[in-house]
Amino acid sequence: MPPRSAVLQDSSRSGPMATDILTSLNKNGSGLDIKSLTATLVQADIQPKQTAQTKRAAAADVSISALGQVRASFAKLQTAMAGIAETPGLQASSSNPAALAVTVTDRAKLTEVSGNIDVVQIAKRHVLEFGGFSGGSAPIGGGSLKVEFGVWGGETPTDFALNPDSQVHTLTIPPDATLDDLAAVLNTLGGISAKVLDKGDGTFSLGIVGNTGAGQAMRLTAVEDAAVPGLAAFDTTATNATRQVQAASDAVMVVDGITVFRSSNTVTDLVPGLQIDLTAPATNIDLTVARDSDTTYANLETLVGSINETKALLKTLSARGLDGAAAGALAGDSAIATLSQKLSSLISAPLNGFGGDPVHLADMGVQTMRDGSLLLSKYNFEKAFAANAAMFDAAFSDRMVADDLRVTVTGTPTAAAVAGNHSFVRDAVTGEASFDGLALQAGALIDGMQDYTVMNGAFAGTVMTVPEDLTATTITFGRSFQTALDGIIKDALSGTGAIARRETQENARKTEAADQLAILAKRSADLETRYLKRFAEMEKAITKMKSTGEYLSNLVDQWANASN
């Protein structure tokens, strides 16, 4: 038996090693497995809490993963809608794009058009050449040079009609100016491009090019400095024909038998919403803006399929697990329920602003099945398209037009803008105007047309260009199904949208669970240390009691022996 002092000394230690020694060597102690007992007590206290937090973190992970699936699905839906926008059903075409090309610039203004065009001539720039110089550093003399824009023609070569809308420039030419200097100063003027060219025959020329259009021809008037002559070589008041390499001319087209003129080869005011680019003379060109049945059906098929895919995912993830079925990862999630409801409401909602009666997807051949999915009937689609192809604009193209065809409306209303009819009223005396009673910002009156801008509200940024004699008109706005769907998608995917808010909540829940697990781990270690210390004290007490008992027992035995 070890000395009692040694036993007492060892029993004062703490920790697993001390406990093992105490348990194995102190045969006079309690005889309990202190280490196992301590682990059992700590586990009973800590493990239920750890299990709860572990489950909480795992649930957050599942929700975060499911929300990621929802985000990916809406992003895929957004990509599909972008693809539809790149292949519109209302298409513009030219039978001879090498001579006349067409580009859609504003689909909201585009309507079905069919016409025949002859390009008689394209617009050309006025080109002048002044040659015979030794180089760009050749002196040109001093004085002044006046540059005017207008039309050459008439009974004599000197007849020139000034363009009243153009600006007259008077340049001061210093006495030491060179050909390069003149080119540089001409390039500072709007509507002119000047360059010194090496002819390749030992001489240099100054080439001056104006804008396209008959009214953009140039006339140069020189006033020489008598002390430094030479500037008169650039005077074209009487020598335009000899200096002219190419005459300025308008583009000339015959549209359905009517001759029209334009100063540019880029024509934007012949067909609303369409840009026409002329590149060469040609005859019998068919220009067509028409709705294509196959393209429209393909777009509608893509729309229906993409929506079905998203709705199916939302339905699976939000399933409540009734009748023994497994619950979805986002069962009972209010954000997901709201997104599902928004999609369902949009599918059944009327689309206003596209004619007299509201338009529904069902009118286009899209049926809603009993399980909530959509089905596109080709038969019903073809029947509806043949009856009213324009109706399908409500699916893919916004519309904002005025009853008065002289009025043009541009801009993109906000999501708060209400589809339907809106009132424009203008005071013929003061020129003040309002839109649905809201005062408008008036622009300058140019060529009998005036701009009015909505400065605030749901239609902020919308501009109406009206003739000066207009007093009132109705402006109709139609928001397409695709635009409304895009609004739902953007809200879902935005940094402050429904998905992002739920992701933030679940990440916070996961972080909080991790923090709680760290706290529990520390508490477990502290609790183990405390239990071991208490058990060590208990072993000391038991050992002492047993030692005292043995001493008294021996003493009694000795007394008994002595009595005998």
C-alpha positions as CSV (number, residue, x, y, z in Angstrom):
1,M,0.0,0.0,0.0
2,P,1.5,3.4,-1.0
3,P,2.1,6.0,1.6
4,R,-1.0,8.0,2.4
5,S,0.7,11.3,1.6
6,A,1.5,10.0,-1.9
7,V,-2.1,9.0,-2.5
8,L,-3.3,12.4,-1.4
9,Q,-0.8,14.2,-3.5
10,D,-1.8,12.3,-6.7
11,S,-5.5,12.9,-6.1
12,S,-5.0,16.6,-6.2
13,R,-4.1,16.5,-9.9
14,S,-6.8,17.1,-12.6
15,G,-7.3,16.0,-16.2
16,P,-7.8,12.7,-17.9
17,M,-4.3,11.3,-17.1
18,A,-4.6,12.2,-13.4
19,T,-8.0,10.6,-13.3
20,D,-6.7,7.4,-14.9
21,I,-3.8,7.2,-12.4
22,L,-6.2,7.9,-9.6
23,T,-8.6,5.3,-10.7
24,S,-6.1,2.5,-11.4
25,L,-3.8,3.1,-8.4
26,N,-6.1,4.3,-5.6
27,K,-7.7,1.1,-4.7
28,N,-9.0,2.7,-1.6
29,G,-11.0,5.2,-3.6
30,S,-14.5,4.9,-5.1
31,G,-13.5,2.4,-7.7
32,L,-15.5,4.3,-10.4
33,D,-14.3,4.9,-14.0
34,I,-14.1,8.6,-13.6
35,K,-13.2,9.4,-17.3
36,S,-16.2,7.5,-18.7
37,L,-18.5,8.9,-16.1
38,T,-17.4,12.4,-16.9
39,A,-17.8,11.9,-20.7
40,T,-21.3,10.5,-20.1
41,L,-22.4,13.5,-18.0
42,V,-20.9,16.0,-20.4
43,Q,-22.6,14.3,-23.4
44,A,-25.9,14.2,-21.7
45,D,-25.8,18.0,-21.1
46,I,-24.2,19.1,-24.4
47,Q,-25.1,16.6,-27.2
48,P,-28.8,17.5,-27.5
49,K,-27.9,21.1,-28.0
50,Q,-25.1,20.3,-30.5
51,T,-27.5,18.0,-32.4
52,A,-30.1,20.8,-32.6
53,Q,-27.6,23.3,-34.0
54,T,-26.1,20.8,-36.4
55,K,-29.5,20.1,-37.8
56,R,-30.2,23.8,-38.0
57,A,-27.0,24.3,-40.0
58,A,-27.8,21.4,-42.3
59,A,-31.3,22.7,-42.9
60,A,-29.8,26.1,-43.8
61,D,-27.5,24.4,-46.3
62,V,-30.4,22.6,-47.9
63,S,-32.4,25.8,-48.2
64,I,-29.4,27.7,-49.6
65,S,-28.9,25.0,-52.2
66,A,-32.6,25.0,-53.1
67,L,-32.6,28.8,-53.4
68,G,-29.6,28.5,-55.7
69,Q,-31.7,26.2,-57.9
70,V,-34.5,28.8,-58.0
71,R,-32.0,31.5,-58.9
72,A,-30.5,29.4,-61.7
73,S,-34.0,28.7,-63.0
74,F,-35.0,32.3,-63.1
75,A,-31.7,33.2,-64.8
76,K,-32.3,30.5,-67.4
77,L,-35.8,32.0,-67.9
78,Q,-34.3,35.4,-68.4
79,T,-31.8,34.1,-71.0
80,A,-34.7,32.5,-72.9
81,M,-36.6,35.8,-72.9
82,A,-33.5,37.6,-74.2
83,G,-33.3,35.0,-77.0
84,I,-36.9,35.7,-78.0
85,A,-36.2,39.5,-78.1
86,E,-33.4,38.8,-80.7
87,T,-35.9,36.9,-83.0
88,P,-39.0,39.1,-83.1
89,G,-42.1,37.9,-84.8
90,L,-42.6,41.3,-86.6
91,Q,-39.8,41.4,-89.1
92,A,-38.6,43.9,-91.7
93,S,-37.0,42.8,-94.9
94,S,-35.7,44.1,-98.2
95,S,-35.7,42.1,-101.5
96,N,-32.4,43.9,-102.4
97,P,-30.4,44.5,-99.2
98,A,-27.3,45.3,-101.2
99,A,-29.0,48.5,-102.4
100,L,-31.5,49.1,-99.6
101,A,-30.9,47.7,-96.2
102,V,-33.4,47.9,-93.3
103,T,-32.9,48.0,-89.5
104,V,-35.6,48.1,-86.8
105,T,-34.9,51.0,-84.4
106,D,-38.1,51.1,-82.4
107,R,-40.2,48.0,-82.4
108,A,-43.0,49.8,-80.5
109,K,-43.6,52.0,-83.5
110,L,-43.3,49.3,-86.1
111,T,-46.5,48.2,-88.0
112,E,-47.1,45.9,-90.9
113,V,-46.0,47.6,-94.1
114,S,-45.6,46.5,-97.7
115,G,-44.2,48.8,-100.4
116,N,-42.2,49.0,-103.6
117,I,-39.2,51.3,-103.9
118,D,-36.9,52.5,-106.7
119,V,-33.6,54.0,-105.6
120,V,-33.1,56.5,-108.4
121,Q,-29.9,57.9,-106.8
122,I,-28.1,57.9,-103.5
123,A,-27.2,61.1,-101.6
124,K,-23.7,62.4,-102.3
125,R,-21.2,64.7,-100.7
126,H,-19.8,67.8,-102.3
127,V,-16.1,67.2,-103.0
128,L,-13.7,70.0,-104.0
129,E,-10.0,69.7,-105.1
130,F,-7.3,72.4,-105.1
131,G,-4.2,71.0,-106.7
132,G,-0.8,71.9,-108.0
133,F,0.9,72.4,-104.6
134,S,4.5,71.3,-103.8
135,G,3.5,69.8,-100.4
136,G,1.7,70.3,-97.2
137,S,4.1,73.0,-96.1
138,A,3.5,75.1,-99.3
139,P,2.5,78.7,-98.4
140,I,-1.1,79.7,-99.4
141,G,-1.1,83.5,-98.6
142,G,-3.0,85.4,-96.0
143,G,-6.4,87.1,-95.7
144,S,-9.9,85.6,-94.9
145,L,-11.9,82.7,-96.2
146,K,-15.7,82.5,-95.9
147,V,-17.4,79.1,-96.0
148,E,-21.1,78.9,-96.8
149,F,-23.5,75.9,-97.4
150,G,-26.3,75.8,-99.9
151,V,-27.3,74.8,-103.4
152,W,-25.3,75.4,-106.6
153,G,-27.5,75.8,-109.7
154,G,-29.5,78.2,-111.8
155,E,-28.9,79.9,-115.1
156,T,-25.3,80.7,-114.5
157,P,-22.4,78.8,-112.9
158,T,-22.2,81.5,-110.2
159,D,-25.8,81.0,-109.0
160,F,-25.7,79.8,-105.3
161,A,-28.7,79.6,-102.9
162,L,-27.7,79.8,-99.3
163,N,-29.1,77.2,-97.0
164,P,-31.0,79.2,-94.3
165,D,-30.5,76.5,-91.7
166,S,-26.7,76.4,-92.2
167,Q,-24.0,78.4,-90.4
168,V,-21.6,80.7,-92.2
169,H,-18.0,80.5,-91.1
170,T,-15.4,83.2,-91.7
171,L,-11.8,82.1,-91.2
172,T,-8.8,84.4,-90.6
173,I,-5.8,83.1,-92.5
174,P,-2.4,84.4,-91.2
175,P,0.2,85.4,-93.8
176,D,2.5,82.5,-92.9
177,A,-0.2,79.8,-93.3
178,T,0.5,76.6,-95.1
179,L,-1.7,74.1,-96.9
180,D,-1.6,71.9,-93.8
181,D,-2.7,74.8,-91.7
182,L,-5.7,75.4,-93.9
183,A,-6.7,71.8,-93.8
184,A,-6.5,71.8,-90.0
185,V,-8.7,74.9,-89.5
186,L,-11.3,73.6,-92.0
187,N,-11.5,70.3,-90.0
188,T,-12.7,72.4,-87.0
189,L,-15.9,73.3,-88.8
190,G,-18.9,71.2,-88.6
191,G,-19.9,69.4,-91.8
192,I,-16.5,69.6,-93.4
193,S,-13.6,67.2,-93.7
194,A,-10.3,68.4,-95.3
195,K,-7.1,66.5,-96.1
196,V,-3.8,67.2,-98.0
197,L,-3.2,64.3,-100.4
198,D,-0.1,63.3,-102.3
199,K,-1.2,62.8,-105.9
200,G,1.8,60.6,-106.7
201,D,2.8,62.8,-109.7
202,G,5.0,65.2,-107.7
203,T,2.1,67.4,-106.7
204,F,-0.2,67.7,-103.7
205,S,-3.9,68.6,-103.5
206,L,-6.2,69.9,-100.8
207,G,-9.4,67.8,-100.8
208,I,-12.5,69.2,-99.0
209,V,-15.6,67.0,-98.5
210,G,-18.9,68.2,-97.2
211,N,-22.0,66.4,-95.9
212,T,-24.5,64.6,-98.1
213,G,-27.4,66.4,-99.6
214,A,-28.0,69.0,-102.3
215,G,-28.3,71.7,-99.6
216,Q,-24.9,71.0,-98.2
217,A,-22.8,72.2,-101.2
218,M,-19.9,74.5,-100.2
219,R,-19.0,77.9,-101.5
220,L,-15.6,79.4,-100.6
221,T,-15.1,83.2,-100.8
222,A,-11.5,84.4,-100.4
223,V,-10.3,87.9,-99.6
224,E,-6.6,88.2,-100.1
225,D,-4.0,90.0,-98.1
226,A,-2.5,92.3,-100.8
227,A,0.9,92.0,-99.1
228,V,0.8,88.1,-99.1
229,P,-1.4,87.0,-102.1
230,G,-2.3,83.5,-103.0
231,L,-5.5,82.8,-101.1
232,A,-7.7,83.5,-104.1
233,A,-6.8,80.1,-105.4
234,F,-9.4,78.7,-103.0
235,D,-12.2,81.0,-104.1
236,T,-15.0,79.1,-105.8
237,T,-17.6,81.8,-106.3
238,A,-16.9,81.7,-110.0
239,T,-15.0,78.4,-110.3
240,N,-17.0,75.8,-108.5
241,A,-17.5,73.7,-111.6
242,T,-13.7,73.5,-112.2
243,R,-12.9,72.7,-108.6
244,Q,-15.8,70.3,-108.1
245,V,-14.9,66.6,-108.1
246,Q,-18.4,65.5,-107.1
247,A,-21.6,67.5,-106.8
248,A,-23.7,67.5,-103.7
249,S,-27.0,65.7,-104.3
250,D,-30.0,64.3,-102.4
251,A,-31.1,60.7,-102.3
252,V,-34.0,60.2,-104.6
253,M,-36.5,57.4,-104.2
254,V,-39.8,56.5,-105.8
255,V,-42.0,54.9,-103.1
256,D,-45.1,53.3,-104.5
257,G,-45.0,55.7,-107.4
258,I,-44.3,58.8,-105.3
259,T,-40.9,60.5,-105.6
260,V,-39.3,61.5,-102.3
261,F,-36.0,63.2,-101.5
262,R,-33.7,62.9,-98.6
263,S,-30.4,64.6,-97.8
264,S,-28.9,61.5,-96.2
265,N,-28.6,57.9,-97.3
266,T,-29.8,56.9,-93.8
267,V,-33.6,57.4,-93.8
268,T,-35.4,57.2,-90.5
269,D,-38.7,59.0,-91.2
270,L,-40.1,57.0,-94.1
271,V,-41.4,54.0,-92.1
272,P,-42.0,54.6,-88.3
273,G,-39.6,52.4,-86.2
274,L,-37.5,51.5,-89.3
275,Q,-34.1,52.8,-90.5
276,I,-33.4,52.5,-94.3
277,D,-29.9,52.6,-95.5
278,L,-29.3,53.4,-99.2
279,T,-26.1,52.1,-100.8
280,A,-26.7,51.9,-104.6
281,P,-29.3,52.8,-107.2
282,A,-31.7,49.9,-107.9
283,T,-35.3,49.3,-109.1
284,N,-38.3,47.3,-108.0
285,I,-37.2,46.7,-104.3
286,D,-39.9,45.2,-102.1
287,L,-39.8,46.5,-98.5
288,T,-41.9,44.5,-96.2
289,V,-42.7,44.6,-92.5
290,A,-44.8,41.6,-91.6
291,R,-45.5,39.2,-88.8
292,D,-44.0,35.8,-89.3
293,S,-46.1,32.9,-88.1
294,D,-43.3,30.3,-87.7
295,T,-41.1,32.8,-85.7
296,T,-44.0,33.8,-83.5
297,Y,-45.0,30.2,-82.8
298,A,-41.4,29.3,-82.0
299,N,-41.1,32.3,-79.6
300,L,-44.4,31.4,-77.9
301,E,-43.3,27.8,-77.6
302,T,-40.0,28.9,-76.0
303,L,-41.9,31.1,-73.6
304,V,-44.3,28.4,-72.5
305,G,-41.6,25.8,-72.1
306,S,-39.4,28.1,-70.1
307,I,-42.2,29.1,-67.8
308,N,-43.3,25.4,-67.3
309,E,-39.7,24.5,-66.3
310,T,-39.6,27.3,-63.7
311,K,-43.1,26.6,-62.3
312,A,-42.3,22.9,-62.0
313,L,-39.2,23.5,-60.0
314,L,-41.0,25.9,-57.7
315,K,-43.8,23.3,-57.2
316,T,-41.3,20.6,-56.3
317,L,-39.3,22.7,-53.9
318,S,-42.4,24.1,-52.1
319,A,-44.3,20.8,-51.9
320,R,-45.7,20.3,-48.4
321,G,-45.3,16.5,-48.4
322,L,-48.9,15.5,-47.9
323,D,-50.2,11.9,-47.9
324,G,-46.8,10.4,-47.2
325,A,-45.0,12.3,-50.0
326,A,-41.6,13.9,-49.3
327,A,-41.7,17.6,-48.5
328,G,-39.8,20.0,-50.7
329,A,-36.6,21.7,-49.5
330,L,-38.5,25.0,-49.4
331,A,-41.9,23.8,-48.1
332,G,-43.8,26.6,-46.5
333,D,-41.4,29.3,-47.7
334,S,-43.4,32.5,-48.2
335,A,-40.9,34.0,-50.7
336,I,-41.2,31.0,-53.0
337,A,-45.0,31.0,-52.6
338,T,-45.1,34.6,-53.6
339,L,-43.0,34.0,-56.7
340,S,-45.2,31.2,-57.8
341,Q,-48.3,33.3,-57.2
342,K,-46.9,36.2,-59.3
343,L,-46.2,33.8,-62.2
344,S,-49.7,32.3,-62.0
345,S,-51.4,35.7,-61.8
346,L,-49.4,37.0,-64.8
347,I,-50.4,34.1,-66.9
348,S,-54.1,34.7,-66.3
349,A,-53.9,38.5,-66.3
350,P,-55.4,40.6,-69.1
351,L,-52.9,42.5,-71.3
352,N,-54.4,46.0,-71.9
353,G,-53.4,48.7,-74.4
354,F,-53.3,46.5,-77.5
355,G,-56.6,47.4,-79.0
356,G,-60.2,47.6,-77.9
357,D,-60.4,44.5,-75.8
358,P,-57.9,43.1,-73.4
359,V,-55.7,40.2,-74.7
360,H,-55.0,37.0,-72.8
361,L,-52.5,34.2,-73.4
362,A,-55.5,31.9,-73.8
363,D,-56.5,33.9,-76.9
364,M,-53.2,33.0,-78.5
365,G,-53.6,29.2,-78.0
366,V,-52.0,28.9,-74.6
367,Q,-54.0,26.7,-72.3
368,T,-53.5,26.3,-68.5
369,M,-53.7,22.6,-67.5
370,R,-55.2,21.2,-64.2
371,D,-51.7,20.8,-62.7
372,G,-50.9,24.5,-63.4
373,S,-48.6,23.8,-66.4
374,L,-49.1,25.5,-69.8
375,L,-49.8,23.9,-73.1
376,L,-49.5,25.6,-76.5
377,S,-52.0,24.3,-79.0
378,K,-50.7,24.7,-82.5
379,Y,-54.2,24.4,-84.0
380,N,-55.5,27.2,-81.8
381,F,-52.4,29.3,-82.4
382,E,-52.7,29.1,-86.2
383,K,-56.4,29.9,-86.0
384,A,-55.8,32.9,-83.8
385,F,-52.8,34.1,-85.9
386,A,-54.8,33.9,-89.1
387,A,-57.6,35.9,-87.5
388,N,-55.5,38.6,-85.9
389,A,-51.7,38.4,-86.1
390,A,-51.4,41.9,-84.5
391,M,-52.8,40.5,-81.3
392,F,-49.5,38.5,-80.7
393,D,-47.7,41.8,-80.2
394,A,-49.2,41.7,-76.7
395,A,-47.0,38.7,-75.9
396,F,-43.7,40.2,-76.9
397,S,-43.7,43.9,-77.8
398,D,-44.7,47.0,-75.7
399,R,-46.8,49.5,-77.5
400,M,-47.1,53.3,-77.0
401,V,-48.9,55.2,-79.7
402,A,-51.1,58.3,-80.1
403,D,-54.5,58.4,-81.8
404,D,-53.2,61.3,-83.9
405,L,-50.7,59.8,-86.4
406,R,-48.7,63.0,-86.5
407,V,-47.6,62.5,-82.9
408,T,-44.6,60.4,-82.0
409,V,-44.1,59.0,-78.5
410,T,-40.7,57.7,-77.2
411,G,-39.5,56.4,-73.9
412,T,-39.7,53.5,-71.5
413,P,-42.4,53.8,-68.8
414,T,-41.6,52.4,-65.3
415,A,-43.0,49.2,-63.9
416,A,-45.6,51.4,-62.1
417,A,-47.1,52.7,-65.4
418,V,-50.7,51.6,-65.9
419,A,-51.4,50.1,-69.3
420,G,-54.3,51.6,-71.2
421,N,-55.4,55.0,-72.5
422,H,-53.8,58.3,-71.3
423,S,-54.8,61.9,-72.0
424,F,-52.5,64.5,-73.6
425,V,-53.9,68.1,-73.6
426,R,-52.2,71.2,-75.0
427,D,-53.2,74.9,-74.7
428,A,-53.0,76.3,-78.2
429,V,-52.4,79.8,-76.9
430,T,-49.8,79.3,-74.2
431,G,-48.3,76.1,-75.5
432,E,-48.5,74.5,-72.1
433,A,-49.4,70.8,-72.0
434,S,-50.2,68.0,-69.6
435,F,-50.3,64.2,-69.5
436,D,-53.0,62.7,-67.4
437,G,-53.2,66.2,-65.7
438,L,-49.4,66.3,-64.9
439,A,-47.7,69.4,-66.3
440,L,-45.1,68.6,-69.0
441,Q,-41.7,70.2,-69.8
442,A,-41.9,72.0,-73.2
443,G,-39.0,71.9,-75.6
444,A,-38.2,74.3,-78.5
445,L,-40.6,74.6,-81.4
446,I,-38.8,73.3,-84.5
447,D,-40.3,73.1,-88.0
448,G,-43.8,73.2,-86.5
449,M,-43.2,70.4,-84.1
450,Q,-42.7,70.6,-80.3
451,D,-41.3,68.1,-77.7
452,Y,-43.0,67.6,-74.4
453,T,-41.4,65.6,-71.7
454,V,-42.9,63.8,-68.6
455,M,-40.5,64.8,-65.8
456,N,-41.7,62.6,-63.0
457,G,-44.2,59.8,-62.2
458,A,-44.6,56.4,-63.7
459,F,-44.0,57.8,-67.3
460,A,-41.0,59.9,-66.4
461,G,-38.7,60.3,-69.4
462,T,-41.5,59.8,-72.0
463,V,-41.3,62.4,-74.8
464,M,-44.2,63.4,-77.0
465,T,-43.4,65.2,-80.2
466,V,-46.6,67.0,-81.4
467,P,-47.6,69.5,-84.2
468,E,-48.1,73.0,-83.0
469,D,-51.8,73.0,-83.9
470,L,-52.6,69.9,-81.7
471,T,-54.8,70.5,-78.7
472,A,-55.5,67.0,-77.5
473,T,-54.9,63.3,-78.3
474,T,-55.1,60.0,-76.5
475,I,-51.9,58.0,-76.0
476,T,-52.2,54.3,-75.5
477,F,-49.7,52.3,-73.6
478,G,-49.5,48.5,-73.7
479,R,-47.1,46.5,-71.5
480,S,-46.4,43.1,-73.1
481,F,-46.4,39.8,-71.3
482,Q,-42.7,39.5,-71.8
483,T,-42.0,42.9,-70.3
484,A,-44.2,42.1,-67.3
485,L,-42.4,38.7,-66.9
486,D,-39.1,40.4,-67.2
487,G,-40.1,42.6,-64.2
488,I,-40.8,39.5,-62.1
489,I,-37.5,38.0,-63.1
490,K,-35.5,41.1,-62.3
491,D,-37.1,41.4,-58.9
492,A,-36.4,37.8,-58.1
493,L,-32.8,38.0,-59.2
494,S,-31.9,41.5,-57.8
495,G,-29.6,41.9,-54.9
496,T,-32.6,43.0,-52.8
497,G,-35.1,40.6,-54.4
498,A,-37.0,37.7,-52.9
499,I,-34.3,35.1,-53.5
500,A,-31.5,37.3,-52.2
501,R,-33.4,38.1,-49.0
502,R,-34.0,34.5,-48.3
503,E,-30.4,33.6,-49.0
504,T,-29.3,36.3,-46.6
505,Q,-31.6,34.9,-43.9
506,E,-30.4,31.3,-44.4
507,N,-26.7,32.3,-44.4
508,A,-27.3,34.1,-41.2
509,R,-29.0,31.1,-39.7
510,K,-26.1,28.9,-40.8
511,T,-23.6,31.4,-39.3
512,E,-25.5,31.6,-36.0
513,A,-25.6,27.8,-35.8
514,A,-21.8,27.6,-36.3
515,D,-21.3,30.2,-33.6
516,Q,-23.5,28.2,-31.2
517,L,-21.6,25.0,-31.9
518,A,-18.3,26.8,-31.1
519,I,-19.8,28.0,-27.8
520,L,-21.0,24.5,-27.0
521,A,-17.6,23.0,-27.8
522,K,-16.0,25.4,-25.3
523,R,-18.7,24.7,-22.8
524,S,-18.1,21.0,-23.2
525,A,-14.4,21.4,-22.4
526,D,-15.1,23.6,-19.5
527,L,-17.7,21.2,-18.1
528,E,-15.4,18.2,-18.4
529,T,-12.7,20.1,-16.5
530,R,-15.1,21.0,-13.8
531,Y,-16.5,17.5,-13.4
532,L,-13.0,16.0,-13.3
533,K,-12.0,18.4,-10.6
534,R,-15.0,17.6,-8.5
535,F,-14.5,13.8,-8.9
536,A,-10.8,14.2,-7.9
537,E,-11.9,16.0,-4.7
538,M,-14.4,13.2,-4.1
539,E,-11.7,10.5,-4.5
540,K,-9.5,12.3,-2.0
541,A,-12.4,12.4,0.5
542,I,-13.2,8.7,0.1
543,T,-9.6,7.6,0.3
544,K,-9.2,9.6,3.5
545,M,-12.3,8.1,5.0
546,K,-11.2,4.6,4.1
547,S,-7.7,5.2,5.5
548,T,-9.2,6.4,8.8
549,G,-11.4,3.4,9.0
550,E,-8.6,1.0,8.5
551,Y,-6.5,2.8,11.3
552,L,-9.4,2.5,13.8
553,S,-10.0,-1.1,12.9
554,N,-6.4,-1.9,13.4
555,L,-6.4,0.0,16.7
556,V,-9.4,-2.0,18.0
557,D,-7.8,-5.2,16.9
558,Q,-4.6,-4.3,18.9
559,W,-6.7,-3.5,22.0
560,A,-8.5,-6.8,21.7
561,N,-5.2,-8.7,21.4
562,A,-3.8,-6.9,24.4
563,S,-6.8,-7.8,26.6
564,N,-6.2,-11.4,25.7
